[in-house]
Amino acid sequence: MRKSYIDNLRNIAILLLFPVHTFMIWNDFGSKFYIWCGGNRILSTLIVLVNPWFMPLLFVLAGMSARYALEKRTAKEFLIQRVHKLLIPFVGGMLFFVPLQSLYARKFFYNYEGGLFAHWKYFFTHLTDFSGYDGAFTPGHLWFILFLFLISLVTLPLFCRVPADRGVAKVEKLPVICVLLLFVPIWIFYYIGNFGGFSLGKNLALYLAGYYVLSNERVLEKLRENTARLTGLCVVVTLVSVSLYYRFAYYGDLWVNFVGWLTILMLLVLGEEFLNRQTGFTVYFNRASYPVYILHQSILVALAYYVVEMCGWMPAQLVVIGGGSFGLTVFWYEVMRRVPYVRKLIGIR
């Protein structure tokens, strides 16, 4: 049986990319963005509120979905599906989408006046810090797809040898405090395969936690019994995070991983309670969310380049970039999904 709340939580996380990446244009982290107009503390604080959990949530949900998928598919079928869903869109995106956003970064910061083809050659022959903000090579937002594909490959033999059902009795005995303390190994794994804050190890740990622990109905039931405590604690630590951010600008990897994990547990409980249903929009976006993820950032960056040049009023810039990029992304999804072969570039078989 398809669990609608998993789809809806995934959809919410992907929709959040539009305001988050719009606000990144004014972040004050010191990391800049493809288009950067100077720091704004309020917009940066809103990013701080969601950064600890919204991408980690996607890896947890992917792990949970992997368990349900492997109950219906053989390992070979699962692997073929991963190739079509992840590997092909990653390669296609690296060829056609990501170079576009680094082109606009190069235009914005370095007044580059050349064409896309000349930049395409530059993109694949220059390697710097992997950010792409200088026009050089970057995986861009497709790091998520690459990591998920690699994690799927690495864990598939493990899942075949030690399926989730084998240890279900032990997992069901876990008290809530032990589930909460899983943030400790997640934090430790953060330092394994860490590429500028994008950690392969941490996301592997989140994926495994989703597969073995949070897909267990008894574990979710125990979490539901503590909904009020989880929600209250989550509110408190979020307020503490904001306070620490305003005082010290950063508050440490341990705290970030604790806040992120706690929020994920709360969202799963609340999602199962309030989001376990379908509407016309959710049915549509269940199909569209993954292609939207692939397309969104290149479109947003290109639009932002022109908007900040033409309009100097930040509130209008925020509305046009955020709302306009969403509309354009859905438009191009509708166009591309109707074109044979091209649809494979956005994960539609």
C-alpha positions as CSV (number, residue, x, y, z in Angstrom):
1,M,0.0,0.0,0.0
2,R,1.4,3.4,-1.0
3,K,2.0,5.7,2.0
4,S,0.7,9.1,1.0
5,Y,2.4,11.0,3.8
6,I,5.8,9.9,2.5
7,D,5.0,11.4,-0.9
8,N,3.6,14.5,0.7
9,L,6.6,15.1,2.9
10,R,8.9,14.6,-0.1
11,N,6.8,17.1,-2.0
12,I,7.0,19.7,0.8
13,A,10.8,19.3,0.9
14,I,11.1,19.9,-2.8
15,L,8.7,22.8,-2.8
16,L,10.9,24.4,-0.1
17,L,13.8,24.5,-2.5
18,F,12.2,27.5,-4.3
19,P,12.1,29.9,-1.3
20,V,15.4,28.5,0.1
21,H,17.3,28.9,-3.1
22,T,15.7,32.3,-3.7
23,F,16.8,33.4,-0.2
24,M,20.3,32.1,-0.9
25,I,20.7,35.1,-3.2
26,W,20.8,37.2,0.0
27,N,22.5,34.7,2.3
28,D,25.1,36.0,4.8
29,F,26.9,32.7,5.3
30,G,30.0,34.0,3.4
31,S,29.5,31.2,0.8
32,K,27.7,33.4,-1.8
33,F,25.5,31.8,-4.5
34,Y,25.4,31.7,-8.3
35,I,23.7,35.1,-8.0
36,W,24.5,37.0,-4.8
37,C,23.2,40.4,-3.8
38,G,24.6,40.8,-0.3
39,G,23.7,39.4,3.0
40,N,20.3,39.7,4.7
41,R,20.1,38.3,8.2
42,I,16.3,37.7,8.2
43,L,16.3,35.7,5.0
44,S,19.4,33.8,6.1
45,T,17.7,33.0,9.4
46,L,14.8,31.4,7.5
47,I,17.3,29.2,5.7
48,V,18.9,28.3,9.0
49,L,15.5,27.1,10.2
50,V,15.1,24.5,7.4
51,N,18.7,23.6,6.4
52,P,19.3,21.0,9.2
53,W,16.4,18.8,8.0
54,F,14.9,19.4,4.6
55,M,17.6,17.6,2.5
56,P,18.3,14.9,5.2
57,L,14.6,14.2,5.2
58,L,14.8,13.2,1.5
59,F,17.4,10.6,2.3
60,V,15.4,9.2,5.2
61,L,12.3,9.0,2.9
62,A,14.4,7.4,0.2
63,G,15.5,4.7,2.7
64,M,11.9,4.1,3.8
65,S,10.8,3.9,0.2
66,A,13.6,1.5,-0.7
67,R,12.2,-1.0,1.9
68,Y,8.7,-0.8,0.4
69,A,10.1,-1.0,-3.2
70,L,12.2,-4.1,-2.4
71,E,9.1,-5.9,-1.0
72,K,7.7,-5.7,-4.6
73,R,10.8,-5.7,-6.8
74,T,13.7,-8.0,-7.2
75,A,17.2,-6.6,-6.6
76,K,17.8,-6.5,-10.4
77,E,14.5,-4.7,-11.0
78,F,15.4,-2.2,-8.2
79,L,18.8,-1.6,-9.7
80,I,17.4,-1.0,-13.2
81,Q,14.9,1.4,-11.8
82,R,17.7,3.3,-10.0
83,V,19.7,3.6,-13.3
84,H,16.7,5.1,-15.1
85,K,15.6,7.3,-12.2
86,L,19.0,8.5,-11.0
87,L,22.0,7.8,-13.2
88,I,20.5,8.9,-16.6
89,P,19.1,12.1,-15.2
90,F,22.3,12.9,-13.4
91,V,24.4,12.5,-16.6
92,G,21.8,14.4,-18.6
93,G,21.6,17.2,-16.0
94,M,25.4,17.5,-15.9
95,L,25.5,17.9,-19.7
96,F,22.6,20.3,-20.2
97,F,21.3,21.9,-17.0
98,V,24.1,22.5,-14.5
99,P,26.4,24.3,-17.0
100,L,23.6,26.8,-17.6
101,Q,23.6,28.0,-13.9
102,S,27.4,28.2,-13.7
103,L,27.2,30.3,-17.0
104,Y,25.0,32.9,-15.2
105,A,27.3,32.9,-12.2
106,R,30.2,33.6,-14.5
107,K,28.2,36.4,-16.2
108,F,27.2,37.9,-12.8
109,F,30.5,37.9,-11.0
110,Y,33.0,38.1,-13.9
111,N,31.1,39.9,-16.7
112,Y,31.5,36.9,-19.0
113,E,30.2,37.8,-22.5
114,G,30.8,34.6,-24.3
115,G,28.2,32.0,-25.5
116,L,26.9,28.9,-23.9
117,F,29.0,26.5,-26.0
118,A,32.3,28.2,-25.1
119,H,31.3,28.2,-21.5
120,W,30.3,24.5,-21.8
121,K,33.9,23.7,-22.7
122,Y,35.2,25.9,-19.9
123,F,32.9,24.1,-17.4
124,F,34.3,20.7,-18.1
125,T,37.9,21.7,-18.2
126,H,38.2,23.9,-15.1
127,L,38.1,22.5,-11.6
128,T,38.2,24.7,-8.5
129,D,36.1,24.4,-5.3
130,F,33.1,22.5,-6.8
131,S,30.7,25.4,-5.9
132,G,30.3,26.5,-9.6
133,Y,30.0,30.1,-8.5
134,D,33.1,31.0,-10.6
135,G,31.8,29.1,-13.6
136,A,34.0,26.1,-13.1
137,F,32.8,22.5,-12.8
138,T,30.2,21.6,-10.2
139,P,27.6,18.9,-9.7
140,G,25.3,21.7,-8.5
141,H,22.1,20.6,-6.9
142,L,22.5,17.2,-8.6
143,W,24.8,16.2,-5.8
144,F,21.7,14.7,-4.2
145,I,21.0,12.5,-7.2
146,L,24.6,11.3,-7.4
147,F,24.8,10.6,-3.7
148,L,21.5,8.7,-3.7
149,F,22.6,6.6,-6.7
150,L,25.9,5.7,-5.0
151,I,24.1,4.9,-1.7
152,S,21.6,2.8,-3.5
153,L,24.4,0.7,-5.1
154,V,26.3,0.3,-1.9
155,T,23.4,-0.7,0.3
156,L,21.6,-3.0,-2.2
157,P,23.8,-6.1,-1.4
158,L,23.4,-5.3,2.3
159,F,19.6,-5.2,2.0
160,C,19.5,-8.4,0.1
161,R,21.7,-10.2,2.7
162,V,20.1,-8.5,5.8
163,P,16.6,-7.3,4.8
164,A,14.7,-5.1,7.2
165,D,12.4,-8.0,8.2
166,R,15.3,-10.0,9.7
167,G,15.9,-7.6,12.5
168,V,12.4,-6.3,13.0
169,A,12.0,-7.8,16.5
170,K,15.0,-6.0,17.8
171,V,14.1,-2.7,16.1
172,E,10.6,-2.8,17.6
173,K,12.0,-3.0,21.1
174,L,14.0,0.3,20.7
175,P,12.7,2.9,23.2
176,V,12.1,6.4,21.8
177,I,15.2,7.7,23.5
178,C,17.3,5.3,21.5
179,V,15.7,6.3,18.3
180,L,16.4,10.0,19.2
181,L,20.0,9.1,20.0
182,L,20.5,7.8,16.5
183,F,21.6,11.4,15.7
184,V,25.0,10.5,17.3
185,P,26.1,8.0,14.6
186,I,24.6,10.2,12.0
187,W,26.8,13.1,13.3
188,I,29.9,10.8,13.4
189,F,29.2,9.7,9.8
190,Y,29.0,13.3,8.8
191,Y,32.8,13.4,8.7
192,I,33.1,10.5,6.3
193,G,33.2,11.4,2.6
194,N,32.5,15.1,3.4
195,F,32.8,17.4,0.4
196,G,32.4,21.0,1.5
197,G,29.6,20.1,3.9
198,F,27.9,17.6,1.5
199,S,28.5,14.3,3.3
200,L,28.2,11.0,1.7
201,G,28.6,9.2,5.0
202,K,25.9,11.1,6.8
203,N,23.4,10.6,4.0
204,L,24.2,6.9,4.0
205,A,23.4,6.8,7.7
206,L,20.1,8.6,7.1
207,Y,19.2,6.2,4.3
208,L,20.0,3.2,6.5
209,A,18.0,4.7,9.4
210,G,15.0,5.2,7.0
211,Y,15.2,1.6,5.8
212,Y,15.8,-0.3,9.0
213,V,14.2,1.9,11.7
214,L,11.7,4.5,10.5
215,S,10.0,2.2,8.1
216,N,9.1,0.0,11.1
217,E,5.4,0.6,12.1
218,R,6.0,-0.1,15.8
219,V,8.8,2.5,16.0
220,L,6.5,5.1,14.3
221,E,3.7,4.1,16.8
222,K,6.1,4.8,19.7
223,L,7.0,8.2,18.2
224,R,3.3,9.0,17.8
225,E,2.8,8.3,21.5
226,N,5.3,11.1,22.2
227,T,4.1,13.6,19.6
228,A,3.6,16.4,22.1
229,R,7.1,15.9,23.6
230,L,8.8,15.8,20.2
231,T,7.0,18.8,18.9
232,G,7.7,20.9,22.1
233,L,11.3,19.9,22.1
234,C,11.6,20.7,18.4
235,V,10.2,24.2,18.9
236,V,12.6,24.8,21.8
237,V,15.7,23.7,19.9
238,T,14.7,25.7,16.8
239,L,14.4,28.9,18.9
240,V,17.8,28.1,20.5
241,S,19.3,27.6,17.0
242,V,18.0,31.1,15.9
243,S,19.5,32.6,19.1
244,L,22.8,30.9,18.6
245,Y,22.9,32.0,14.9
246,Y,22.3,35.6,15.8
247,R,25.0,35.6,18.5
248,F,27.7,33.3,17.0
249,A,26.7,32.9,13.3
250,Y,27.3,29.1,13.7
251,Y,26.7,26.6,16.4
252,G,28.5,23.4,15.5
253,D,27.9,20.2,13.6
254,L,26.7,18.2,16.6
255,W,23.9,20.6,17.2
256,V,22.9,20.8,13.6
257,N,22.6,17.0,13.3
258,F,20.6,16.8,16.5
259,V,18.2,19.5,15.4
260,G,17.9,17.9,12.0
261,W,17.2,14.4,13.3
262,L,14.7,15.6,15.9
263,T,12.8,17.6,13.3
264,I,12.7,14.7,10.9
265,L,11.2,12.5,13.6
266,M,8.6,15.1,14.4
267,L,7.7,15.6,10.7
268,L,7.2,11.9,10.2
269,V,4.8,11.7,13.1
270,L,2.9,14.8,12.1
271,G,3.0,13.8,8.4
272,E,1.5,10.4,9.2
273,E,-1.3,12.1,11.2
274,F,-2.2,15.0,8.9
275,L,-0.7,14.4,5.5
276,N,-1.6,10.7,4.9
277,R,-4.1,11.6,2.1
278,Q,-4.2,12.6,-1.5
279,T,-5.6,15.7,-3.3
280,G,-5.5,16.6,-6.9
281,F,-2.4,18.6,-6.3
282,T,-0.6,15.9,-4.5
283,V,-1.4,13.3,-7.2
284,Y,0.0,15.7,-9.8
285,F,3.1,16.6,-7.8
286,N,3.9,13.0,-6.9
287,R,4.7,12.6,-10.6
288,A,6.2,16.1,-11.1
289,S,8.4,16.5,-7.9
290,Y,11.4,14.7,-9.1
291,P,11.6,16.4,-12.5
292,V,10.9,19.7,-10.8
293,Y,13.9,19.0,-8.5
294,I,16.2,18.4,-11.5
295,L,15.0,21.5,-13.4
296,H,14.4,24.1,-10.7
297,Q,17.8,25.5,-9.9
298,S,19.0,26.2,-13.4
299,I,15.8,28.0,-14.2
300,L,15.8,29.9,-10.9
301,V,19.4,31.1,-11.4
302,A,18.8,32.2,-15.0
303,L,15.7,34.1,-14.0
304,A,17.4,35.7,-11.0
305,Y,20.2,37.0,-13.2
306,Y,17.8,39.1,-15.2
307,V,15.5,40.0,-12.3
308,V,18.2,41.5,-10.2
309,E,19.5,43.5,-13.2
310,M,16.1,44.9,-14.1
311,C,14.5,45.5,-10.6
312,G,16.2,46.9,-7.6
313,W,13.4,46.4,-5.0
314,M,14.1,43.3,-3.0
315,P,10.5,42.3,-2.1
316,A,9.6,42.3,-5.8
317,Q,12.7,40.4,-6.6
318,L,11.8,37.7,-4.0
319,V,8.3,37.3,-5.4
320,V,9.3,37.2,-9.0
321,I,12.3,34.9,-8.6
322,G,10.5,32.5,-6.2
323,G,7.1,32.4,-7.9
324,G,8.4,32.9,-11.4
325,S,10.9,30.1,-11.2
326,F,8.2,27.7,-9.8
327,G,5.9,28.5,-12.7
328,L,8.6,28.2,-15.3
329,T,9.9,24.9,-13.9
330,V,6.4,23.4,-14.0
331,F,6.0,24.8,-17.6
332,W,9.2,23.1,-18.8
333,Y,8.4,19.9,-17.0
334,E,5.1,19.8,-18.9
335,V,6.9,20.4,-22.2
336,M,9.7,17.9,-21.6
337,R,7.5,15.1,-20.3
338,R,5.8,15.1,-23.7
339,V,9.0,14.7,-25.7
340,P,10.3,11.1,-26.3
341,Y,13.9,10.5,-25.1
342,V,14.0,14.1,-23.6
343,R,11.7,12.9,-20.8
344,K,14.4,10.5,-19.7
345,L,16.6,13.4,-18.8
346,I,14.2,14.3,-16.0
347,G,13.7,10.8,-14.8
348,I,10.5,9.8,-16.7
349,R,10.8,6.5,-18.4
